[in-house]
Amino acid sequence: MARPLTNRPLKDRTGDTAPLPLLLVGVHGHGRSHLRTLLPLAKAGAIRLVGVCDRRPPAPDDDLEGHGAVPYFDDLASALKRTGARLTVLVTPIHTHLPLATVALEHGSHLLLEKPTTPSLAQLTQLEEAVSASGLACQIGFQSLGSQAIGEVDRLVREGALGELRGIGAAGAWKRASAYYDRAPWAGRRRMDGHEVVDGALTNPFAHAVATSLALAGAESGAPRSLELEMYRAHPIESDDTSSLRLRTSGGTTLTVAVTLCAPHSQPPAITLHGDRASLTLEYTLDRLTLRQPGQEPRTTTHGRTDLMENLVAHVREGVPLLVPPERTRGFTHVLDSVRTAPDPRPIAAEHQEVERLEGVTHRSVPGITSLVHESARSLTLYSELGAPWARPARTSPASTTNTEAHQ
């Protein structure tokens, strides 16, 4: 289980017990959830919010989710110099991650960097080199990788509860309307202003499905042997909102991920490990495991989760190992690079959509998509193999090189 928060100050390795000064970069949108997550740590005396940095200031009466008034900055370097922040949380557009992370490291600040880590493998390597040269810590915000459920999956697999592992299938079906893509200029973009953005269903909203599946397969840090990718879009965007992929890990495990943002209703995403004696499903947003064995009732357990900022503080103070250093996201970034270098997603024709408009917001759903997503996870197949009328077969590409490419 996750270590409970207490009011006892954490001691660092130099004996300093003062709260670590923290700067939040990106105070709007997802930055609000970070403010809420940071508040218990602030009350426990582990951190102290010393400033926020954003191009757009918070409202004058904004109490920052209970943290109270703090200095506002519109330039990261100035903010770091003025505040002396030892921790920086970066909640900014994907294409800004590497340059802003580099600034923070150059100013001596440890990092919590939102996922996805970088928009390419090349930039991930640059980030790893910058972190190593700085001697500082960088935690990547894949919260699901802090779940104790992952360790329980490893235990059950090692003990043979599933028998021989046949493969891993992930399914994600969420409902997202036009407001989701209107929330920021980079949302739903593949590239913007000459920069790679790679904001698609596989690489951002369902990035946890990909990264957690790779972690369960023991393939989070390496390149896959091969990767097949099918990307589609119902919304009028550049990136994918409905996609499936199948890869073969270096260890030989088959792994599929089928996702959509065009479901009629949202469901908790699920990752199923298929064994020849049993199956095990992880609903990673709920930290919930269900073991299904023939002739027995399903057995469901719920597990704790270690907060990634708490882990980062413990790393800085006590040398506790980081849960999600950048190198743990290399397998995911191989997938992202395949998405980045693939042809643009194929549009799903209007006859294969249902469109609902309400109060200026448009929701596009694909009939039958939820069943397709779950069937893909069950049978380890792609949309085209399931007979989706809007799907085209994928071509397999070798994925042994650094710059993995996948094509439709």
RAZI-V568279 format. One record per pair of residues at least 4 apart in sequence whose ideal C-beta (glycine too) atoms are under 7 Angstrom apart, sorted by the first residue. I is the first residue (numbers start at 1). J is the second residue. Records with the same first field share a line. If there is no record, write none. Layout:
# RAZI-V568279
I=J ; J
This chain:
# RAZI-V568279
1=148 ; 304
2=304 ; 305 ; 306 ; 307
5=40 ; 41 ; 44
6=44
7=44 ; 45
9=17 ; 45
10=46 ; 313 ; 314 ; 317 ; 318
11=15 ; 17 ; 317
12=16 ; 316 ; 317
13=317 ; 318 ; 319
19=45 ; 46 ; 47 ; 48
20=46 ; 47 ; 86 ; 87 ; 313 ; 316
21=48 ; 50 ; 83 ; 84 ; 85 ; 86
22=38 ; 47 ; 48 ; 49 ; 50 ; 85 ; 87 ; 89
23=50 ; 51 ; 53 ; 79 ; 80 ; 83 ; 85 ; 88
24=31 ; 34 ; 35 ; 49 ; 52 ; 89
25=53 ; 76 ; 88 ; 89 ; 90 ; 91 ; 92 ; 100
26=31 ; 54 ; 90 ; 91 ; 92
27=31 ; 52 ; 54 ; 58
28=54 ; 56
29=183 ; 184
30=34 ; 91
31=35 ; 91
32=36 ; 65
33=37
34=38 ; 89 ; 91
35=39 ; 64 ; 65 ; 67
36=65
37=307 ; 309
38=42 ; 47 ; 49 ; 309
39=43 ; 65 ; 66 ; 67
40=44
41=46 ; 47 ; 309 ; 310 ; 313
42=47 ; 48 ; 49 ; 67
46=313
47=87 ; 313
49=67 ; 70
50=70 ; 83 ; 85
51=70 ; 71 ; 73 ; 79 ; 83 ; 85
52=58 ; 64 ; 70 ; 72
53=73 ; 74 ; 76 ; 79
54=74
55=74
57=72
58=62 ; 64 ; 72
63=68
64=68 ; 70
71=82
73=78 ; 79 ; 82
75=79
76=80 ; 100 ; 103 ; 104
77=81 ; 103 ; 107
78=82
79=83
80=85 ; 104 ; 107 ; 109
81=107
85=109
86=109 ; 110
87=109 ; 110 ; 312
88=104 ; 109 ; 111
89=112
90=97 ; 100 ; 101 ; 111 ; 113 ; 114
91=114
92=96 ; 97 ; 100
93=186
94=116 ; 119 ; 197 ; 198 ; 199
95=119 ; 192 ; 195 ; 196 ; 197
96=100
97=101 ; 113 ; 117 ; 118
98=102 ; 118 ; 123 ; 126 ; 127
99=103
100=104
101=105 ; 111 ; 113 ; 127 ; 138
102=106 ; 130
103=107
104=109 ; 111
105=109 ; 111 ; 130 ; 131 ; 134 ; 136
110=136 ; 137 ; 312 ; 316
111=137 ; 138 ; 139
112=139 ; 141 ; 308 ; 309 ; 312
113=117 ; 138 ; 140 ; 141
114=141
115=140 ; 141 ; 142 ; 207
116=203 ; 204 ; 207 ; 336
117=124 ; 127 ; 140 ; 326 ; 329 ; 333
118=123 ; 124 ; 127 ; 333
119=123 ; 196 ; 197 ; 198 ; 340
120=196 ; 337 ; 340
121=125 ; 333 ; 334 ; 337 ; 402 ; 403
122=126
123=127
124=128 ; 326 ; 330 ; 333
125=129
126=130
127=131 ; 326
128=132 ; 326 ; 327
129=133
130=134
131=136 ; 138 ; 326
137=312 ; 315 ; 316 ; 322
138=325 ; 326
139=308 ; 311 ; 312 ; 322 ; 324
140=324 ; 326 ; 329
141=308
142=208 ; 211 ; 324 ; 329
143=308
144=208 ; 212 ; 284
145=150 ; 211 ; 212 ; 215 ; 323 ; 324
146=305 ; 306 ; 307 ; 308 ; 311 ; 323
147=284 ; 287 ; 303 ; 305
148=152 ; 303 ; 304 ; 305
149=153 ; 282 ; 287 ; 289 ; 303
150=154 ; 215 ; 216
151=155
152=156 ; 289 ; 303
153=157 ; 216 ; 273 ; 280 ; 282 ; 289
154=158
155=159
156=161 ; 162 ; 280 ; 291
157=162 ; 165
161=278 ; 291
162=273 ; 275 ; 277 ; 278 ; 280
163=275 ; 276 ; 277 ; 278
164=275 ; 276
165=253 ; 273 ; 275
166=274 ; 275 ; 276
167=253 ; 254 ; 255 ; 274 ; 380
168=213 ; 216 ; 217 ; 253 ; 255 ; 271 ; 273
169=256 ; 272 ; 274 ; 376 ; 377 ; 378 ; 380
170=209 ; 213 ; 256 ; 257 ; 269 ; 271 ; 377
171=258 ; 269 ; 270 ; 373 ; 374 ; 376 ; 377
172=206 ; 209 ; 259 ; 269 ; 373
173=260 ; 263 ; 266 ; 267 ; 369 ; 370 ; 373
174=205 ; 261 ; 263 ; 266
175=263 ; 264 ; 265 ; 266 ; 363
176=180 ; 261
177=361 ; 362 ; 363
178=182 ; 235 ; 361 ; 362
179=183 ; 361
180=187
181=187 ; 188 ; 235 ; 237
183=187
185=192
186=192 ; 197 ; 199
187=199
188=199 ; 235 ; 237 ; 238 ; 239
189=197 ; 199 ; 238 ; 239
190=197 ; 198 ; 238 ; 239 ; 344
191=195 ; 196 ; 197
192=197
196=340
198=203 ; 336 ; 339 ; 340
199=203 ; 204 ; 239
200=204 ; 231 ; 239 ; 240 ; 243 ; 339
201=205 ; 206 ; 240 ; 241 ; 242 ; 243 ; 259 ; 260 ; 261
202=206 ; 210 ; 240 ; 243 ; 245 ; 257 ; 259 ; 335 ; 339
203=207 ; 336 ; 339
205=261
206=210 ; 259 ; 269
207=211 ; 332
208=212 ; 284
209=213 ; 257 ; 259 ; 269 ; 271
210=214 ; 257 ; 332 ; 335
211=215 ; 220 ; 329 ; 332
212=216 ; 271 ; 284
213=217 ; 255 ; 257 ; 271
214=219 ; 220 ; 331 ; 332
215=220
216=271 ; 273
217=249 ; 253 ; 255
218=251
219=224 ; 249 ; 250 ; 251 ; 253 ; 331
220=328 ; 331
221=327 ; 328 ; 330 ; 331
222=250 ; 330 ; 331
223=250 ; 334 ; 399 ; 400 ; 404
224=247 ; 248 ; 249 ; 250 ; 334 ; 399
225=248 ; 249 ; 250 ; 399 ; 400
226=247 ; 248 ; 396 ; 397 ; 398 ; 399
227=245 ; 247 ; 338 ; 397 ; 399 ; 404 ; 406
228=245 ; 246 ; 382 ; 394 ; 396 ; 406
229=245 ; 338 ; 339 ; 342 ; 394 ; 406 ; 408
230=243 ; 244 ; 382 ; 383 ; 384 ; 391 ; 394 ; 408
231=240 ; 243 ; 339 ; 342 ; 345 ; 408
232=240 ; 242 ; 243 ; 345 ; 346 ; 348 ; 390
233=237 ; 239 ; 240 ; 241 ; 242 ; 345 ; 347 ; 348
234=241 ; 242 ; 262 ; 348 ; 353 ; 364 ; 366
235=241 ; 364
237=241
238=344
239=345
240=345
241=260 ; 261 ; 262
242=260 ; 262 ; 348 ; 366 ; 369
243=259
244=256 ; 257 ; 258 ; 376 ; 382 ; 383
245=256 ; 257 ; 335
246=254 ; 256 ; 380 ; 382
247=255 ; 399
248=252 ; 254
249=253 ; 255
254=380
256=376 ; 377 ; 380
258=372 ; 373 ; 376 ; 377 ; 383
259=373
260=366 ; 369 ; 373
262=364 ; 365 ; 366 ; 369
263=365 ; 369 ; 370
264=365
268=283 ; 285 ; 286
269=284 ; 285
270=281 ; 282 ; 283
271=281 ; 282 ; 284
272=279 ; 281 ; 377
273=279 ; 280
274=279
275=279
278=291 ; 292 ; 293
279=292
280=289 ; 291
281=290
282=289
283=288
287=302 ; 303 ; 304 ; 305
288=300 ; 302
289=300 ; 301 ; 303
290=298 ; 300
291=298 ; 299
292=298
306=310 ; 311 ; 323
307=311
308=312 ; 323 ; 324
309=313
310=314
311=315 ; 320 ; 322 ; 323
312=316 ; 322
313=317
314=318 ; 320
315=319 ; 320 ; 321 ; 322
324=328 ; 329
329=333
330=334
332=336
333=337
334=338 ; 399 ; 404
335=339
336=340
337=341 ; 403 ; 404
338=342 ; 404 ; 405 ; 406
341=405
342=406 ; 407 ; 408
343=407 ; 408
346=392 ; 408
348=352 ; 353 ; 366 ; 390
349=390
352=366 ; 389 ; 390
353=364 ; 365 ; 366
354=365 ; 367
355=362 ; 364
356=363
357=362
368=372
369=373
370=374
371=375
372=376 ; 383 ; 386 ; 388
373=377
374=378
375=379 ; 386
376=381 ; 382 ; 383 ; 386
381=385 ; 386
382=394
383=388 ; 391
384=388 ; 391 ; 392 ; 393 ; 394
392=408
394=408
395=407 ; 408
397=405 ; 406 ; 407
399=404
